[in-house]
């Protein structure tokens, strides 16, 4: 009897142990499903050939990511590595260039004009747009959405906030340039108050559209393309989501592009009219070089037109891809989008943020002079200080958003 009881007890203990092991295994599997995706991301680079994202992602991420992207095969590790390297270079040069503009503005009182506040604001927006690229780099190294939904929300919010901020900084700077050039005798220059209000408006406007998806109001931030970058969801079929995309397109693309094109066209017309008036005055007073002046004026107008065309083209190339991709998805044509094409807008926006400081600020004579004073020898700094800045030419003062006063 004792032997039978011992066997029964032993059997019960074995059963309990087996049940405990089963429960432990089940709990472990459940915990793994709820773990941050980063714990599984190391396998994204080693996926089987022919596997698609829906085979690799956790349940939580599959619910978070649009079905359209989960049907594609992940890109190769080499592709992700090349993108990581490219974004690292953008990070270095973009943060360096914009950081230099920020330091120069804060360090030199003579650069702190009301109009230069817009360039400072542009540098701030571009700096933080690029400052978030380590999220993309980390995801690319891990070959997938390693930072999960939280990383996506941070990346998407900063992108929406700083992107819109940069766009409207350029737009309002173009209005300022037009006001100065179109009224040379009585220019309507920005004051400290108006420039500060403009900057506050830019960030309030940008924060409004960037915060709504963060709070999942009308839209949300989600992964796209290679599932290493994030933006608003432009593939969802809900009416409210599509309405938000169309409103965002109008507010962050149509409005600023209209402002920029009209402003630079007005600048071109104003400079042309000014040159014609000068030629008439010279002809009336018997100027001997009227013909030469006419040729020089024509060359100057051509130069202004070319410069304006470059700046407008830079803006269009930078931000139109985003608009095109978003509208393609929002109009129900998401099936036309593939992961590779969807990565282009994010790249062009980052390149624009890297180029902006060299186009709008660091190329300006006053900023150049301060750079020479900061990094050059003392003798070079004194020479630069004694040399009058060559920023009074019609092209430079008319086109570049930097102020010359």
ABEGO torsion letter per residue (X at the ends): XAAAAAAAAAAAAAAAAAAAAAAAAAAAAAAAAABBAAAAAAAAAABBBGBBAAAABBAAAAAABBAAAAABBBBBAAAAAAAAAAAAAAAAAAAAAAAAAAAAAAABAAABBAAAAAAAAAAAAAAAAAAAAAAAAAAAAAGEBAAEAAAAAAAAAAAAAAAAAAAAAAAAAAAAAAAAAABAABBBBBBAAAAAAAAAAAAAAAAAAAAAAAAGBGBBBBBBEAGABBBBBAABABAAAAAAAAAAAAAAAAAAAAAAAAAAAAAAAAAAAAAAAAAAAAAAAGBAAAAAAAAAAAAAAAAAAAAAAAAAAAAAAAAAAAAAAAAAAAAGAAAABBAAAAAAAAAAAAAAAAAAAAAAAAABAAAAAAAAAAABBAAAAAAAAABBBBAABAAAAAABABBAX
